[in-house]
Amino acid sequence: MFEFKQVVGAATGSNLSDVGWDGSELVAFRIHLPSRIAYNNAPSHRTERGNILEWEQTLADRMRGTPVEIDVQMETQSILSRTLLLFGTTILAAFATLAAVIWWVARRGRNSDVAESRP
């Protein structure tokens, strides 16, 4: 099990001039992880596609410097290896199906040639 921890603290940039924001806007941190997620402390506990997490915070909290604590535990096997295995298996199955169809058509054509040559 791999663990990822990070605390996102206060922003280091300067304050913006009046741009019409009231502080209720959301600031989101989205993380795409390379393997399946076993545990997370995201407020929604919802994962997208099995490996994407999101933490949200209001702009007012972000400007005050309220920290966002990110804690994730993920499996050691990469999603990439599973995906490549799936694609490889699918390609092999497609070639096997194509070979079977070609063999069946060739065999059927040979049988009809033999039947036509008989008196």
C-alpha positions as CSV (number, residue, x, y, z in Angstrom):
1,M,0.0,0.0,0.0
2,F,1.3,3.4,-0.9
3,E,0.4,6.5,1.0
4,F,0.2,10.1,-0.2
5,K,-0.2,13.0,2.3
6,Q,-0.1,16.7,1.7
7,V,-1.2,19.8,3.6
8,V,-2.1,22.7,1.3
9,G,-1.5,25.8,3.3
10,A,-2.1,29.5,2.7
11,A,-1.6,30.9,-0.7
12,T,1.7,32.8,-1.1
13,G,0.5,35.2,-3.8
14,S,-0.7,38.8,-3.2
15,N,-4.3,39.7,-2.7
16,L,-6.3,40.4,-5.8
17,S,-8.1,43.7,-6.4
18,D,-11.9,43.8,-6.4
19,V,-12.9,41.4,-9.1
20,G,-16.5,40.8,-8.0
21,W,-16.0,37.6,-6.0
22,D,-18.0,37.2,-2.8
23,G,-16.0,34.3,-1.2
24,S,-18.7,31.7,-1.8
25,E,-16.9,30.4,-4.9
26,L,-15.3,27.0,-4.7
27,V,-11.7,26.2,-5.0
28,A,-11.0,22.5,-5.8
29,F,-8.0,20.3,-5.6
30,R,-8.3,17.3,-7.9
31,I,-5.8,14.4,-7.9
32,H,-5.4,11.7,-10.5
33,L,-3.7,8.8,-8.9
34,P,-1.9,6.0,-10.8
35,S,-3.7,3.1,-9.0
36,R,-6.8,2.1,-7.3
37,I,-7.7,4.0,-4.1
38,A,-8.1,2.0,-0.8
39,Y,-8.6,4.9,1.6
40,N,-9.0,8.7,1.3
41,N,-10.1,11.6,3.5
42,A,-11.8,13.6,0.7
43,P,-15.0,15.2,2.1
44,S,-17.2,13.5,-0.6
45,H,-15.4,10.1,-0.4
46,R,-16.5,9.8,-4.1
47,T,-13.9,8.6,-6.6
48,E,-14.3,9.2,-10.3
49,R,-13.2,6.3,-12.6
50,G,-11.7,4.6,-9.6
51,N,-8.6,6.9,-9.2
52,I,-9.6,10.6,-9.2
53,L,-10.3,12.4,-6.0
54,E,-11.4,16.0,-5.2
55,W,-11.2,18.3,-2.2
56,E,-13.3,21.5,-2.3
57,Q,-13.0,24.6,-0.2
58,T,-14.7,28.0,-0.4
59,L,-12.7,30.9,-1.7
60,A,-13.1,32.7,1.6
61,D,-11.5,29.8,3.5
62,R,-8.7,29.6,0.9
63,M,-8.0,33.3,1.2
64,R,-7.9,33.0,5.1
65,G,-5.3,30.2,4.7
66,T,-7.4,27.4,6.1
67,P,-5.4,24.3,5.3
68,V,-6.6,21.4,3.1
69,E,-5.3,18.1,4.4
70,I,-5.0,15.4,1.7
71,D,-4.5,11.8,2.8
72,V,-4.8,8.9,0.3
73,Q,-3.8,5.3,0.4
74,M,-3.6,3.4,-2.9
75,E,-2.8,0.0,-4.1
76,T,0.7,-0.8,-5.3
77,Q,-0.3,-2.2,-8.7
78,S,-0.7,0.5,-11.3
79,I,-3.9,0.9,-13.3
80,L,-1.7,1.2,-16.4
81,S,-0.5,-2.5,-16.1
82,R,-4.1,-3.6,-15.8
83,T,-5.2,-1.5,-18.8
84,L,-2.3,-2.8,-20.9
85,L,-3.2,-6.4,-20.0
86,L,-6.8,-5.7,-20.9
87,F,-5.9,-4.2,-24.3
88,G,-3.5,-7.0,-25.1
89,T,-6.0,-9.7,-24.3
90,T,-8.6,-7.9,-26.4
91,I,-6.2,-7.6,-29.4
92,L,-5.4,-11.3,-29.1
93,A,-9.1,-12.3,-28.9
94,A,-9.8,-10.1,-32.0
95,F,-6.9,-11.8,-34.0
96,A,-8.1,-15.2,-32.9
97,T,-11.6,-14.4,-34.0
98,L,-10.4,-13.1,-37.4
99,A,-8.2,-16.2,-37.9
100,A,-11.2,-18.5,-37.1
101,V,-13.4,-16.6,-39.6
102,I,-10.7,-16.8,-42.3
103,W,-10.2,-20.5,-41.7
104,W,-14.0,-21.2,-41.8
105,V,-14.4,-19.2,-45.0
106,A,-11.5,-21.0,-46.7
107,R,-12.7,-24.4,-45.5
108,R,-16.2,-23.7,-46.8
109,G,-14.8,-22.6,-50.2
110,R,-12.7,-25.7,-50.5
111,N,-15.7,-27.9,-49.7
112,S,-17.9,-26.2,-52.3
113,D,-15.0,-26.7,-54.9
114,V,-14.9,-30.4,-54.2
115,A,-18.7,-30.7,-54.4
116,E,-18.7,-29.0,-57.8
117,S,-16.0,-31.2,-59.3
118,R,-17.8,-34.4,-58.5
119,P,-20.0,-35.8,-61.4
